[in-house]
């Protein structure tokens, strides 16, 4: 079994407030997470010094905002796409069926493509046209298989044209629609993510 530890950001003030001295954790924890969202550069330096790995940190939802559930799937999957070892969620909001559906959608994809999430090489796809940011697109590859993830963090419809060097077969994970070609036109709903298995 692995020892995971989550606590506050490093620093004297947080050490006093939360009672965590990260320097004492070397050789004790295998996975360490500090603060919220992706680890800061300072946190990564400390985690490396501890000889530990990190997860995404905590996806933090402070209050019961009605639209919060809409970002659960994309935030979980972004953490996985960035190569983290896991995800934690802290919220004061009450989860309902919509929130659990978002979590299930994310974890189903991660489970069905676990090998590529764990061992896959990360890169950016070749984007020719898009109203989305390059940092919102990930191409994961392992043993000849690829997984394309396109995130839309905005409130408008997202579009992108992505080119591959060779003709491949694309399968939309969430609709099961398949087609072949050397390029793909992606449309992503607001606060959502599209996932394509490429063979």
C-alpha positions in Angstrom: 0.0 0.0 0.0 1.1 3.5 -0.7 1.0 6.4 1.7 -0.6 9.5 0.3 -0.5 12.9 2.1 -2.5 16.0 1.3 -2.0 19.3 3.1 -1.4 23.0 2.6 1.1 24.8 0.4 4.6 24.9 1.7 5.8 27.9 3.8 6.3 29.0 7.3 2.8 30.5 7.8 1.0 27.3 6.5 3.4 25.1 8.6 2.3 26.9 11.7 -1.4 27.1 10.8 -1.9 23.5 9.5 0.8 21.8 11.5 2.6 20.3 8.4 6.3 20.2 8.0 7.0 18.8 4.6 10.7 18.4 5.4 9.9 15.6 7.8 8.0 13.6 5.2 11.0 12.4 3.2 10.9 8.6 2.9 7.5 8.4 4.5 5.0 9.4 1.7 4.9 8.0 -1.8 2.4 10.6 -3.2 2.2 14.2 -1.9 -0.3 16.9 -2.9 -0.2 20.5 -1.7 -2.9 23.1 -2.1 -5.3 23.3 -4.9 -5.2 22.4 -8.6 -1.9 21.6 -10.4 1.2 21.7 -8.2 3.2 25.0 -8.2 6.9 25.0 -9.2 7.8 25.3 -5.5 5.6 22.4 -4.6 7.1 20.2 -7.3 10.6 21.0 -6.1 9.7 19.9 -2.6 7.9 16.8 -3.8 10.9 15.8 -5.8 13.2 16.4 -2.8 10.9 14.1 -0.8 11.3 11.4 -3.4 7.6 11.3 -3.8 5.2 11.6 -6.7 2.3 14.1 -7.0 -1.3 14.1 -8.0 -3.3 17.1 -9.3 -3.7 18.6 -5.9 -7.3 19.2 -5.0 -10.1 20.3 -7.3 -11.6 22.9 -5.0 -15.2 24.1 -5.1 -15.8 26.6 -2.4 -19.6 26.9 -2.4 -22.7 25.5 -3.9 -22.7 27.3 -7.3 -25.2 25.7 -9.6 -22.8 25.6 -12.6 -19.9 24.0 -10.6 -20.8 20.4 -11.7 -20.2 21.4 -15.4 -16.4 21.5 -15.0 -15.9 18.3 -13.0 -15.3 16.0 -16.0 -12.9 18.4 -17.7 -10.9 19.3 -14.6 -10.4 15.6 -13.6 -9.4 14.6 -17.1 -7.0 17.6 -17.5 -5.2 16.5 -14.4 -4.9 13.0 -15.9 -3.8 14.4 -19.2 -1.0 16.4 -17.6 0.4 13.1 -16.2 -0.7 13.3 -12.5 -1.0 10.2 -10.3 -4.5 10.9 -9.2 -7.1 13.5 -8.3 -8.8 14.6 -5.1 -12.0 16.7 -4.8 -12.9 19.0 -2.0 -16.2 20.8 -2.1 -18.9 22.4 0.1 -21.4 21.8 -2.7 -23.9 19.0 -2.5 -23.4 16.6 -5.4 -26.4 15.6 -7.4 -26.9 13.2 -10.3 -25.4 15.7 -12.8 -22.2 15.9 -10.8 -21.9 12.2 -10.4 -22.5 11.7 -14.1 -19.6 14.1 -14.8 -17.3 12.2 -12.4 -18.4 8.9 -13.9 -17.7 10.1 -17.5 -14.2 11.1 -16.5 -13.3 7.9 -14.6 -14.8 5.6 -17.2 -12.4 7.1 -19.8 -9.5 6.9 -17.5 -10.3 3.2 -16.6 -10.8 2.2 -20.3 -7.5 3.8 -21.3 -5.6 3.4 -18.1 -2.4 2.2 -19.8 -2.1 5.2 -22.0 -2.9 7.6 -19.1 -0.3 6.0 -16.9 2.5 5.3 -19.4 1.7 7.4 -22.4 4.0 10.1 -23.8 2.4 13.6 -23.8 2.6 16.0 -26.7 0.5 18.8 -28.4 -1.3 17.9 -31.6 -0.7 19.8 -34.8 -3.5 22.3 -34.8 -4.3 24.2 -38.0 -7.4 26.1 -37.1 -9.0 26.7 -33.7 -10.7 29.1 -31.4 -9.3 27.1 -28.5 -5.9 27.5 -26.8 -3.0 25.1 -27.6 -2.7 24.3 -23.9 -6.2 22.9 -24.0 -5.2 20.0 -26.3 -3.3 16.9 -25.4 -2.1 13.9 -27.5 -1.2 10.9 -25.5 0.6 8.0 -27.2 1.7 4.5 -26.0 2.5 1.4 -28.0 1.2 2.7 -31.3 -2.1 3.9 -29.9 -3.1 7.5 -29.3 -5.7 9.4 -27.3 -6.6 12.9 -28.3 -8.2 15.2 -25.6 -9.6 18.6 -26.5 -10.8 20.8 -23.7 -13.1 23.8 -23.9 -12.8 26.0 -20.8 -14.9 28.8 -22.2 -18.7 29.5 -22.4 -18.8 29.4 -26.2 -18.7 26.5 -28.6 -15.1 25.4 -29.3 -13.8 24.3 -32.7 -10.5 23.0 -33.9 -9.0 21.3 -37.0 -6.2 18.9 -36.1 -3.9 17.3 -38.6 -2.1 13.9 -38.3 0.8 12.9 -40.5 -0.8 9.6 -41.6 -4.3 8.3 -42.2 -5.7 6.9 -38.9 -9.0 5.6 -37.5 -10.7 7.9 -34.9 -13.3 6.8 -32.4 -15.2 9.3 -30.3 -15.1 7.8 -26.8 -18.4 9.3 -25.7 -20.5 8.7 -28.9 -18.7 5.6 -30.3 -18.8 7.2 -33.7 -15.8 6.2 -35.9 -14.2 7.5 -39.1 -10.8 7.4 -40.9 -8.7 10.2 -42.2 -5.5 12.2 -41.7 -7.3 15.1 -40.0 -10.1 15.7 -37.6 -12.6 18.6 -37.1 -13.5 18.8 -33.4 -16.4 20.7 -31.9 -16.5 20.9 -28.1 -19.4 22.2 -26.0 -18.7 24.9 -23.4 -17.0 23.5 -20.3 -16.6 20.1 -21.8 -14.0 17.8 -23.3 -13.9 15.6 -26.4 -11.9 12.4 -26.4 -10.8 10.4 -29.4 -9.1 7.0 -29.5 -6.7 6.9 -32.5 -5.5 3.7 -34.1 
